[in-house]
Amino acid sequence: MRVALVCETFLPDVNGVTTTLCHLLEYLQQQGHEALLFAPQGAPTSYAGAEIVPLSGMPLPLYPEVKVTPPQPGLTARLRQFQPELVHLVGPVVLGAIVPGIVRRLGLPLIASYHTDFGAYSRHYSLGFLQHGVNAWLRWIHNRCRINLCPSSFTLRVLRSAGFRRLRIWGRGVDTERFHPRYRSEAWRAAVGARPGERILLYVGRLAAEKRIDLLPEAIRGIPDVRLVFVGDGPFRTELQRRCAGLPVHFTGYLKGNDLATAYASADVFLFPSDTDTFGQVIQEAMASALPVIAARAGGAIDLMQHGQNGYLFAPGVASDLRARLRELLANDDQRLVQGMAGRTIAEQRSWPRVMNELMGYYAQVCRRSNQRKTRG
C-alpha cells in the first residue's frame, strides 16, 4: 500500500501526535508499505524510510507545536507524483481545509484522525468565544473525509453530539519494553531531591494552562512526605514555578528515551489533571511503568482508567477532590503497588502493532469502497 500522510506537527516537536506518527511510519516500513509525509519545515528529511515533504508555516499562537500551514503550491503535484492509494489527514487545523478538495480532484479516498480538542483549549487562553467557531471549522474539514478516527469513546461521543460524522474509534498503543518498572533508579530519585521515605508524584507533558497543572501545587499543599516532579516544558512554566514556591517540587525539562523511562519507573504515583486531552498517551506510559494513576474524569482517561483498580479518577478541575484521592492512594503502600501492577497488566494488552493493525483495517475499508465506486462509475 502507498499512503500519503499530511500533518501540521512532527519532529522535533514532542507531543502525542508526533509519537503516533513515528510509530505509524515505523509500522508501515516494517510491513513493506510505502509512505510519504507532508510536515512543517524543520522536520527531518525522512523518517523510517518515508520521505518528508516540508511545508512552510508559522507556529499556531495558542499551540506552538502546531504550525499554521496555509495553502501552498506543489501539494497536488507531489501527491500526483507519489500516486498514493489513500491520504490520511492527521490532526487537521489550517492546511486541512484544502486537502479534501485536492484529494477529491485526484480521485483518492481520504481518512482523517482527530487528535487535539482545540475548541476546549481556547477556553484556557481567555478565548472561549472562539470555541464554537473552532469546532465548526474542524467539523467542516472532518465531514469531508470518508472516515474520522477518534482516540477514545469520550471524544467520539463529544464529536457526534457536535455534528461530526462517520466516526470510528482508533486508540493508541504503548511500548511496554521501553516503559518498564525495571528502570527504577534510586540515583534518579536522589537527583530530583527526594529524601528517604518520600514518595514521588510525577507529571509528564506540556506545561500549559489547558493541561490544568495549576491544580497540582494546590493539591499537594499540606500532604507530608511527597515530592512533585514535572517532566516537560511550556508557556506556563514560569507561572507554575511561582505557584510552587516553597513546595517540594522539581522541574526536569523535557526528557526522552531512557531518561524518560527512568523518570516514570522511579516515581510512585502519576498525576494527570488535564480535562482536555482526547487520549492521554502519558497515562499509558505510566501504566506500563507500573505507576498507579490519578486522572481527571474526562477525555481519554475514562477509557484508560478503571477507578479503584489501576488508580483513581477525580472531579475535573477540583483540586480538593484530587487531594482526597491522592491521600487515599498514599495511605496504603501495598494497595498502591497492587494498583500499579494492575495498570502494567492493562498496558501489556495495548501494543502498538495491535493498534496499527486496526488502522490498516480502516485503510483497507476506505480503499475497497473507493475501488467499488470507481468500478460502478
N, C-alpha and C positions, 0 to 999 in steps of 0.2 A: 504494500500500500504506500502511496505517496501522499503525505499530509503536509499542508501548509498551516502554520500557526501564526496568529497576529496578536501581539501583546503590547501593553504600554508600561510594563515594568519588568526588568530582568536584571541579571548580574551587571554590576557589582552590588546592586541593592539587595538587602537581606529582608525577606518577608515571605509570607505563606504562598503567594502566587509564584515567586521565584523558585521556592522549594518544590512546588508541584511541577512546574515546567521542567526543572532539571531532571526530576525522576521520570517524567514523561519522555523526554528526549533520550535519556539513557535506555529506557524500556524499548522505545521504537528502534534504536540501534541494535540492541540485543536480539530483537525479534526479526531483524532483517528488513525493516521498513525504512523508507527514505523520508526525511523531514526537512522543511525549510522554515526558518523562524524570522519573522519581522519583529524587531525590538528597538527600543530607543538607542540613540547614539551613546557610546560609552561602554556598551556591552562587548564581550569578546567577539572575534570574527567568526568563531564556530564553537559548537559545544556538542559533545557526544556524536560527532560525525555530521551534524547538521550545520549547514551554512546559515549565518545570521546576517540578515539584511538590515543595515542601520536606518533608523527613522529620525528625522530632525524633530526637535521639540524643546519644551521647557518644562520644569517641574510644576505640577499642579499645586497652587498655593496652599490648599488645605491638606495636601498629602504628597509631599515632595518625592516619595518613592515612585509615584505615578507621573509620567510625563504627558503633558498636553501635546499630542502629536496631530497637528492639523492635516487636512488633505494635502497630499504632495505627489508630484509626478513620479512615474516609474513603477508604482504598485501593480497596476494592471499588466504592464509589460512583463514584470518579473514573475507574476503568477502564471501568465500565459506561457512563459518560457519553461517554468518548472513543471507545468501540467499536473497539478495535484488531483487526486480523486475526491478530496473534500478539503474544506477550510474550517479551521477551529479558531473562533474568536475568543480569546482568553481575557476575561475581565474588561470588557469594552468600556471606554469612557468617552473620548472625543473621536479618535480615528474610527471607532466602531460605527460611527454614523454613515461613513461612505462605503465601508467594506461590504455590507449586504448588497448594495446596488452593483458594485463591481463583480461580486461573486455570481449574482443572478445573470448579468450580461454574459459571463463566461460559461454559464450553464452548469455550475458546480453546486453541490449541496453545502449548506453552511450550518455549523453547530456552534453553540456558544456556552460558556461556563460562567456562572455568576460567582464572584469571589468576595467583593467588598461592598458593604452597605454604605455607600456614600451619602445617601439621604439621611441616615441616622447620624453619620459623622458631622453633618452640618450643624446639628444641634449643639455640639460641643465647642463650636467656634463662633457662637453668637450669630449664626446664620440660619437659624431654624426656619425662617421664612422661605428659604430656598428648598426645603425638603420635598415639598410637593412637586416642584419643577424638576428637581434632580431625578426623582422617581419616575416622573412622566417621560423624561428624556431616556432613561435606561430602559423603560418598558417599550418605548418606540423602537429602540435598537433590538432588543431581545425578541420581540414579537415578529421580527422579520427573519428569524432563524428557524430551522427545521426542528431542532431540539434545544432546550435550555437546561443545562445541568446545574443542580443546586447542591451545595456541600452538606446540607443537613435537612432533616424533616421540618425543623423550625423555620428555616429560610424558605423552604418550599411553600409552607402554609402562608407565610407573610407575603411572598410574591404572588401567590394565587389570589389572595384577597385583594391585592393591588392591581389585578388585571393582567399579570404576566401569563402567557400561555405555553403549552407544550413543555411542561416542566417534568424533569426526572431527577432522581437523587443520584449523585456521584460523590461518594465520600473521599477521604484521604487515607493514605497508608502511613506507616511509621517503620523506621528501620530499627528493629529490636536487637540487632547486633551492635549498631553504633551507639544506641542509647540502652545502657545495661547497668544494673546495680553493681557489677563487679568493678566499675571505675570509681567507686567511692574512695576519697582521699582525705586522710586526716591532715595532711600537709596543706591541702587546699582550704580546709576549714580554718586552720590556723591563719592562713594568709589573708582571709577576709575578716579576721578579728574575732572569730568565735572562741569563747572560753570553755573550759571543761564543764560539761553539764548543760551548756546552751543548745537550743535547737534552732537550726537554720531554716528560716522561711524564705522561699525563693520565688521571684518573679522573673520571667523571661519574656522579652518583647519590646516593642517600640514604646518609648517613654513619651506618651502623647495623651492629651486630655480625653480623647474618646475611649481610651483603654481603662478609664476610671481608677487609675492608680492613685488618685488623690485620696481614695478610701483607705489605703494601706497604712500610712502613718497614724491615722486616727484609730484604726482597728487594733494596732499593736500597743498603743499607748497604755501603760499600766500593767501589761502582761509580763511577768518576770521570766528571766532565763530564755529569751528569744533574741535572735538577730535576723534582721531583714536584709536580704541581698537582692539588688536589682541588676539583672543582666540585660544590657541593651542601652540604647541612647535615643535621643529625640528632642523635640522642641520644648517638652515640659520638664526637662531635667533640672534646669536652674530653679524653677519654682518648687519642684519636688524636693530638692536639696534644702531649700529654705524651710519647707514644712517639716522636714525630718531632723532639723537642728535639735541636738540634744538627745536624739533617739539612737539605739544601737542599729545603725543602718550602714550598708556598704554598697558602693556603686562600682561595677567592674567594667562598664562599657560593653561594646559588642564582643561576643565570644563565638567561635565556630569550631568545627571539627572536634578533636579530642578535648580541647579546653571546655567546650560547651557540654560535652557528655560528662566530663568530670564534675562540672557545676551541678548538673541535675543529680547525679548519683551521690554527691556529697552533702546534699541538703536533706531535710527531714520532712518538710511539707511544701507543697506547691500552691501558690495563690494565683487565682485568675479572676480579677474583679470586672473584666470587660463585659458589658451588656450589648455590644455592637458587633462582635465577631460572628461571622457566618459559620465558622467551623471551630477554630481554636486548635491549630496544629500543635502548639506547645503543650497542650493538655496531654495529647497522646505521647509526646516525647517524655513528659514527666511520668506518665503511667508506665512506659517501657522501662524507666529507670527505677521503678518500684516506689514512687512517691505517692502518698495519698494527696488528693486534690481538693481544695475548697474553691468553688467557682460560683459565679452568679447564675441564677436560674434563668438563663436567657440564651438565645442564639444556639450555636453548635454544641455548647457544653451540655445541653439537655440530652443530646444523643450519646454523648461520651460518658456521662456520669450516671452511676447507679447509687443514688443517695443512700448513705449508710454502709455501702459495700466497698467502693473504691474512693470514698471521700464524702464531702457534703456539698449541697447546694444552698446558697443563701439568697435572700431577697435582693434583687438588683438595686444597687445604689444605696443600700442601708448598711452603714459601717457597723452599727451596733449588732446587727444580725451576723455579719461577718465575724465580729469579735466573739460572739457567743459560740459560733461553730468552731472557731479556732480554739477556744478554751476547751470545748468538748473533745476535740481531737487530741489536744496536748495532755489531757487529763489521764490518758491511758496509753502508755507506750506500746504495750502488747497489741492493743487494738489498732493503733496507728500503723504498726508493722504489718499486721494482717491485711489492712486496707491497701497498703502499698503493694503487697504481693498480689492482691486481687486485681489491682489495676494492671500489673505486669501481665497477668493471665489474659485479661481482655485485650491488651495491646498485641499480644502474640497472635491474635486472630485477625489482625488488621495489617497484613503485609502489603507492601507496595505492588508486587506482582499481581496479587488478587484484585486490587483496586484498578490497576491498569488493564487487566483482562476485562473488567466490567466496562471500562471506557471503550475498548476495542469492539465490544458488542454494540455499543451505541454507534460507533463509526460504521460498522458493517450494516447496521439497520438503515442509516440515512443514505448510504451508498446504494443499497439494494433498492430502496424506494426511488432514488434518483434514476437508476437504470430502468426501473419499471415505467417511470413516466416517459423516459426517452423512447422506450420501445413502443408504448402506446401512441406517442406523438409521431 
